[in-house]
Amino acid sequence: MFIQTESTPNPATLKFLPGQTVLDLGTADFPSVEAAAKSPLATRIFAVAGVTGVFFGNDFVTVTKDDAVEWDHIKPAILGAVMEHYQSGQPVMDEGTQQASGHAEHSGEDSEIVNQIKELLDSRVRPAVAQDGGDITFHGFDRGVVYLHMQGACAGCPSSTLTLKMGIENLLRHYIPEVTEVRPVAV
């Protein structure tokens, strides 16, 4: 098994590509060891000292490290944990665990606008963000303000504010006049 790694715009996060499907559908975010309990793969990765977050996409795993730890010191152990997992035959997620579709539900008078927002996020934003090892999902819409949740490499990325304000906000405002602002939300 050959696992490729790619840097991301977030210096604290690396993207690992195991060369096979990680999740068939959706994404999974593990911001803590406790959250990783439902995933044998995430649990193995968190066993590496210095790991502070794990995120799964369709064909990648992003790992976030503590700032006090150097990638040179923990990258080999993470590669070993990923390889060990795939050789073990264990599932990536425990049976019965649902992966997130991503977007929060929204109903009411703004539902048509929200559907347009979700469509733009799915077609234009999320594929680009996945290339960087992360995900951005819809969290809410209130009086012109779109609230988005950033995951994986996007969470805590130094350039995430610029991405939100200059990229996503401009895109949404261009196509949907009712959108006036985009703000990040921590879940």
C-alpha positions in Angstrom: 0.0 0.0 0.0 1.3 3.4 -1.0 -0.1 6.4 0.9 0.5 9.9 -0.6 0.5 13.0 1.5 -0.2 16.6 0.5 0.2 19.8 2.3 -2.8 22.0 2.9 -3.1 25.8 3.3 -3.3 25.1 7.0 0.3 24.4 8.2 -1.0 22.4 11.1 -2.9 20.0 8.8 -1.7 17.3 6.3 -3.8 15.4 3.8 -3.3 11.7 3.6 -4.4 9.8 0.4 -4.5 6.0 1.0 -5.4 5.2 -2.6 -8.8 3.8 -1.7 -12.2 5.0 -0.5 -12.2 6.3 3.0 -16.0 7.2 3.1 -18.5 6.2 0.6 -20.8 9.1 1.4 -20.4 12.4 3.2 -17.7 13.4 5.6 -16.7 12.7 9.2 -15.1 15.2 11.6 -13.3 14.1 14.8 -12.2 17.2 16.7 -11.3 15.2 19.8 -10.3 11.7 21.0 -13.8 11.2 22.4 -15.4 12.0 19.1 -13.1 9.4 17.4 -14.6 6.5 19.5 -17.0 5.6 16.6 -14.2 5.1 14.1 -11.4 2.5 14.4 -9.3 4.4 11.9 -9.6 7.8 13.7 -8.9 6.1 17.1 -5.6 4.7 15.7 -4.6 8.1 14.3 -5.4 9.8 17.7 -3.1 7.3 19.4 -0.2 9.1 17.8 1.0 11.8 20.3 0.5 15.3 19.0 -2.6 14.6 16.9 -5.4 17.1 17.7 -8.0 16.4 14.9 -8.9 13.9 12.2 -11.3 14.5 9.3 -12.4 12.0 6.6 -13.5 12.8 3.1 -14.3 10.4 0.2 -10.7 9.5 -0.6 -8.7 11.3 2.0 -7.9 11.7 5.7 -6.7 15.0 7.0 -4.8 15.1 10.3 -4.3 18.2 12.4 -1.4 18.4 14.8 -0.5 20.4 17.9 1.7 23.4 17.1 4.4 22.1 19.5 5.0 19.0 17.4 6.8 18.9 14.1 5.4 16.9 11.1 8.8 15.2 10.6 8.3 13.6 14.0 4.7 12.3 13.7 4.1 11.8 10.0 5.7 8.3 9.9 3.6 7.2 12.9 0.4 8.5 11.2 1.3 6.8 7.9 1.9 3.6 9.9 -1.5 3.9 11.7 -3.4 4.4 8.4 -1.6 1.5 6.7 -2.1 -0.8 9.8 -5.8 0.1 9.7 -6.3 -0.8 6.1 -4.4 -4.1 6.5 -6.4 -5.0 9.6 -9.7 -5.3 7.6 -11.6 -3.2 10.1 -14.2 -0.8 8.9 -13.4 2.9 8.8 -16.5 3.7 10.9 -18.3 1.4 13.4 -21.4 -0.3 12.0 -24.5 1.8 12.3 -22.6 5.1 12.5 -24.1 7.7 10.1 -21.8 10.0 8.2 -22.9 13.6 8.0 -24.4 14.8 4.7 -22.9 18.1 5.7 -25.6 20.7 5.7 -27.9 21.6 8.5 -31.6 21.3 7.8 -33.5 24.6 7.3 -37.2 25.1 6.7 -39.4 28.2 6.7 -39.8 31.3 4.5 -36.2 31.3 3.4 -36.1 27.7 2.3 -35.8 28.5 -1.4 -32.8 30.8 -0.7 -31.2 28.2 1.5 -31.6 25.6 -1.2 -29.8 27.9 -3.6 -27.0 28.5 -1.0 -26.6 24.7 -0.5 -26.5 24.1 -4.3 -23.8 26.7 -4.8 -21.8 25.3 -1.8 -22.1 21.7 -3.2 -21.3 22.6 -6.8 -18.6 25.3 -6.5 -17.2 25.5 -3.0 -17.1 22.1 -1.4 -15.2 20.4 -4.3 -12.5 23.1 -4.2 -12.2 22.9 -0.4 -12.0 19.1 -0.5 -8.9 19.5 -2.6 -7.3 21.2 0.4 -8.4 18.5 2.8 -11.5 20.1 4.3 -15.1 20.8 4.1 -17.5 23.8 4.5 -21.1 23.1 5.3 -24.2 25.2 5.7 -25.2 25.9 9.3 -27.8 28.6 9.1 -29.3 31.6 7.4 -30.7 34.6 9.3 -31.6 38.0 7.8 -29.1 37.9 5.0 -26.3 36.3 7.0 -25.1 32.8 6.0 -23.4 30.8 8.8 -21.0 28.1 7.6 -19.1 25.4 9.5 -15.5 24.8 8.6 -14.0 21.3 9.1 -10.8 19.4 8.5 -8.0 21.6 7.1 -10.3 24.6 7.0 -10.9 24.7 10.7 -8.2 27.0 12.2 -6.6 27.7 8.8 -4.9 31.1 8.7 -6.4 31.8 5.3 -10.0 30.6 6.2 -11.2 34.1 6.9 -10.0 35.3 3.5 -11.6 32.3 1.9 -14.9 33.0 3.6 -15.0 36.7 3.0 -13.4 37.2 -0.4 -14.3 33.9 -2.0 -17.5 32.3 -0.7 -19.2 35.6 0.4 -18.6 37.2 -3.0 -19.8 34.1 -4.8 -23.0 33.8 -2.8 -23.7 37.5 -3.0 -23.2 37.5 -6.8 -25.7 34.6 -7.4 -28.1 35.3 -4.4 -28.9 39.0 -3.8 -30.5 38.2 -0.5 -27.1 37.2 1.0 -25.4 40.1 2.6 -22.6 38.4 4.7 -21.0 35.0 5.4 -19.8 34.2 8.9 -18.0 31.1 10.3 -19.6 29.1 13.2 -18.0 26.7 15.6 -20.0 23.6 16.4 
